[in-house]
Amino acid sequence: MKLLVGLVWLLSWLPFRVISGLGWVIGSLIYLLPTSRRHIGDVNLRLVLPDWTAAARSRLLRRHFVAMVQMLLEYGYCWFASQERLKRLMRIEGLEHLRALDGRNVILMMPHFTGLDLAGLRISLETPVVSIYSVQKDPWLDAFFRAKRLRFSTGIIFARQQGTRPTLRALKDGYRLYYLPDQDFGARDSVFVPFFGVPAATIGGLSRMAAVTKAAVLPCYPRREADGYTLVIEPALDSFPTDDVVADATRMNAVIEAQARRQLHQYFWLHKRFKSRPPGEADLYGK
């Protein structure tokens, strides 16, 4: 593992366009392998883009494999790049929407797009951020990840296993919550609402936390471009949350879908987003 970290450190010295080229080569080769991840991606794209031809979906999935590999190769920037270089690599569009909420509790709603970790570190250079992370099984790796996430002392993180109380307390104390709400965490504590027209188990944490803390919710996403990324911060959702968790989850998924449609190859399609099914529905990922 330490050798792998050393390799990532070496990659961090490469220009962004060189990383992009390496990602194209490696990602295109990995796409050709008949892996379980490719199967998951095939199923997801068939579900969400039923009107596309099989060839068009295959081209999109290949581009997605490339984008995922590019993201992995870019972790050296997250872990080792200076603040000045990070600012050059990740521009921000719509920062005025965040600035307009000075003095208010804010949740930055970040779906799972490539570049999300780089975007989280970048926004922490503008405002104190609190985020939630998954503990790694390897203690050394877990400590390394924690140290790199906190290396600029611009935020705090809590393990998912700690529950939401520490996060809510930090949010009320002035930290902005960098929140990823769009993966399948099981049917428990979730509601089934449409995502690309497919019922998807969706947690109601966003609206519950926004209600408890009276926080404004700003949708955001990173957009990968030829010479770096742009972190797009959209205006705060109006009239959100409501007292209807299902309506809030439906609206959240609609916002994420609209973001994903702008850059389909950069959204995470290799996760079993539709693993949990409503009662009586069959597993969608069985081979």
C-alpha positions in Angstrom: 0.0 0.0 0.0 2.8 2.4 0.8 4.3 1.7 -2.6 1.0 2.6 -4.2 0.9 5.9 -2.2 4.5 6.5 -3.5 3.3 6.0 -7.1 0.4 8.4 -6.5 2.9 11.0 -5.2 4.9 10.6 -8.4 1.8 11.1 -10.5 0.9 14.3 -8.6 3.9 16.0 -10.4 2.4 15.3 -13.8 0.5 18.0 -15.7 -3.3 17.6 -15.8 -3.3 16.8 -19.5 -0.8 14.0 -19.1 -3.0 12.5 -16.4 -5.9 12.8 -18.8 -4.0 10.9 -21.5 -3.0 8.1 -19.2 -6.6 7.8 -18.0 -7.8 7.4 -21.6 -5.3 4.6 -22.3 -5.8 2.7 -19.0 -9.6 3.3 -18.8 -10.1 2.2 -22.4 -8.2 -1.1 -21.7 -10.0 -1.8 -18.4 -13.4 -1.2 -20.1 -12.6 -4.2 -22.4 -12.4 -6.6 -19.5 -15.6 -8.5 -18.6 -15.6 -7.4 -15.0 -18.5 -7.2 -12.5 -18.2 -3.4 -12.5 -18.7 -3.4 -16.3 -21.8 -5.5 -15.8 -23.1 -3.1 -13.2 -22.5 -0.2 -15.5 -24.2 -1.9 -18.4 -27.3 -2.6 -16.2 -27.4 1.0 -14.9 -27.2 2.6 -18.3 -29.8 0.2 -19.8 -32.2 1.2 -17.0 -31.7 5.0 -17.1 -31.2 5.3 -20.9 -33.6 2.8 -22.4 -34.1 4.9 -25.5 -30.4 4.8 -26.4 -29.0 2.2 -28.7 -26.8 -0.5 -27.2 -23.8 0.9 -29.1 -24.4 4.4 -27.8 -24.6 3.1 -24.2 -21.4 1.2 -24.7 -19.6 4.3 -25.9 -20.8 6.2 -22.9 -19.7 3.4 -20.5 -16.3 3.4 -22.1 -16.0 7.2 -21.5 -17.1 6.6 -17.9 -14.4 4.0 -17.3 -11.9 6.6 -18.6 -13.3 9.3 -16.3 -13.1 7.0 -13.3 -9.5 6.1 -14.0 -8.6 9.7 -14.6 -10.2 10.5 -11.2 -8.1 7.8 -9.5 -4.9 9.0 -11.1 -5.7 12.5 -9.9 -5.8 11.6 -6.2 -2.2 12.7 -6.0 -3.5 16.3 -6.5 -5.8 15.8 -3.5 -3.1 14.4 -1.3 0.0 16.4 -2.3 -0.8 19.5 -4.3 -0.4 22.9 -2.8 -3.3 25.2 -2.2 -2.3 27.4 -5.1 -2.2 24.5 -7.5 -5.5 23.2 -6.3 -7.1 26.5 -7.0 -5.7 26.4 -10.5 -7.0 22.8 -11.0 -10.4 23.4 -9.6 -12.1 26.7 -10.5 -15.3 27.7 -8.8 -18.4 28.9 -10.7 -21.2 30.3 -8.5 -19.3 31.0 -5.4 -21.5 34.1 -5.0 -24.4 31.8 -4.1 -22.4 30.5 -1.1 -21.1 34.0 -0.2 -24.7 35.3 -0.1 -25.4 32.9 2.8 -22.7 34.1 5.1 -24.0 33.7 8.7 -26.5 30.9 7.7 -26.2 27.2 8.0 -25.4 25.6 4.6 -25.5 22.1 3.2 -23.5 21.7 -0.1 -25.3 18.8 -1.8 -22.6 17.0 -3.8 -23.7 13.9 -5.8 -21.2 11.2 -6.8 -19.4 12.7 -9.7 -15.7 12.1 -10.7 -13.7 14.9 -9.0 -15.9 15.0 -5.9 -13.0 14.6 -3.5 -10.9 17.3 -5.2 -14.0 19.5 -5.1 -14.5 19.0 -1.4 -10.9 19.9 -0.6 -11.1 22.9 -2.9 -14.3 24.3 -1.3 -12.7 23.9 2.1 -10.2 26.6 1.1 -13.2 29.0 0.8 -15.3 28.0 3.9 -14.9 25.6 6.8 -16.3 22.2 5.8 -17.6 19.2 7.7 -18.0 15.9 5.9 -18.8 12.3 6.6 -16.5 9.4 5.6 -16.4 5.6 5.6 -13.8 4.1 7.9 -11.2 1.9 6.0 -10.5 -1.6 7.3 -6.7 -1.0 7.1 -5.8 1.2 10.1 -2.8 2.7 8.3 -4.8 3.5 5.2 -7.6 5.0 7.3 -5.2 7.2 9.2 -3.5 8.3 5.9 -6.9 9.2 4.3 -7.9 11.2 7.4 -4.6 13.1 7.4 -4.9 14.0 3.8 -8.5 15.1 4.0 -7.5 17.4 6.9 -4.1 18.5 5.7 -5.0 22.2 5.3 -6.9 22.3 8.7 -9.9 23.8 6.9 -12.5 21.3 8.0 -13.4 18.4 10.2 -14.7 14.9 9.3 -16.7 12.3 11.2 -17.1 8.6 10.5 -20.4 7.4 9.2 -20.5 5.0 12.3 -20.7 8.1 14.6 -24.2 8.9 13.4 -25.4 12.4 12.5 -25.2 14.2 15.8 -21.6 15.4 15.6 -22.2 16.5 12.0 -25.3 18.5 13.0 -23.5 20.1 15.9 -20.6 21.1 13.5 -23.2 22.5 11.0 -24.7 24.6 13.7 -21.3 25.8 14.8 -20.6 27.3 11.4 -19.1 24.5 9.3 -20.7 24.0 5.9 -21.8 20.4 5.4 -20.4 18.7 2.2 -23.0 16.0 1.8 -23.2 13.1 -0.6 -26.8 11.8 -0.6 -27.2 9.7 -3.7 -26.1 6.1 -3.2 -28.1 3.0 -2.2 -27.8 2.4 1.5 -30.5 -0.1 1.7 -34.3 0.1 2.0 -34.2 0.9 5.7 -34.5 4.7 6.3 -35.0 5.2 2.6 -38.0 5.9 0.3 -38.4 4.7 -3.2 -38.6 7.6 -5.6 -37.7 8.0 -9.3 -34.2 8.5 -10.6 -34.1 8.6 -14.4 -37.6 7.1 -14.2 -36.5 4.1 -12.1 -37.6 3.7 -8.5 -34.4 4.1 -6.4 -33.9 3.7 -2.6 -33.2 7.3 -1.5 -32.3 8.4 2.0 -34.1 11.3 3.4 -31.2 12.6 5.3 -30.8 15.8 3.3 -34.3 17.2 4.1 -34.2 16.0 7.7 -30.8 17.7 8.4 -31.8 20.8 6.6 -35.0 20.9 8.7 -33.3 20.4 12.0 -30.6 23.0 11.4 -32.6 25.4 9.2 -29.9 25.1 6.6 -30.0 26.3 3.0 -29.2 23.6 0.5 -26.9 24.4 -2.4 -26.7 21.8 -5.2 -23.2 21.5 -6.6 -21.1 19.3 -8.9 -17.6 19.2 -10.4 -17.3 19.4 -14.2 -14.2 17.9 -15.7 -12.7 19.9 -18.5 -9.6 19.8 -20.7 -7.3 21.7 -18.4 -8.9 21.0 -15.0 -12.3 21.1 -13.2 -14.9 23.7 -12.5 -16.9 23.3 -9.3 -20.4 24.5 -10.1 -22.4 25.8 -7.1 -26.0 26.4 -8.0 -28.5 28.7 -6.2 -30.0 27.4 -3.0 -33.2 25.3 -3.4 -36.2 27.4 -2.7 -39.0 26.1 -0.3 -36.8 23.2 0.8 -37.2 21.2 2.9 -41.0 20.6 3.2 -42.8 18.4 5.7 -43.0 15.7 3.0 -39.9 13.5 3.0 -41.0 11.7 -0.2 -41.5 14.9 -2.1 -38.2 16.2 -0.9 -36.4 13.0 -2.0 -38.1 13.2 -5.4 -37.0 16.8 -5.9 -33.4 16.0 -4.8 -33.2 13.1 -7.3 -34.6 15.4 -10.0 -31.9 17.9 -9.3 -29.2 15.2 -9.4 -30.6 13.8 -12.6 -30.5 17.2 -14.3 -26.8 17.6 -13.2 -26.0 14.1 -14.5 -27.6 14.6 -17.9 -25.2 17.6 -18.5 -22.2 15.2 -18.2 -23.4 11.6 -18.2 -20.0 10.0 -18.4 -18.8 11.8 -15.2 -21.6 10.4 -12.9 -20.9 7.2 -10.9 -22.5 4.4 -12.9 -20.4 1.5 -11.4 -22.3 1.5 -8.1 -25.4 -0.6 -7.7 -27.7 2.4 -7.5 -30.8 0.3 -7.9 -29.8 -2.7 -5.7 -32.6 -2.2 -3.2 -36.0 -2.9 -4.8 -39.5 -2.2 -3.7 -41.3 -5.3 -2.2 -41.9 -7.9 -4.9 -39.4 -6.6 -7.4 -36.6 -8.9 -8.6 -32.8 -8.1 -8.4 -31.9 -6.0 -11.4 -28.2 -7.0 -11.3 -28.4 -10.8 -11.6 -26.4 -12.2 -14.5 
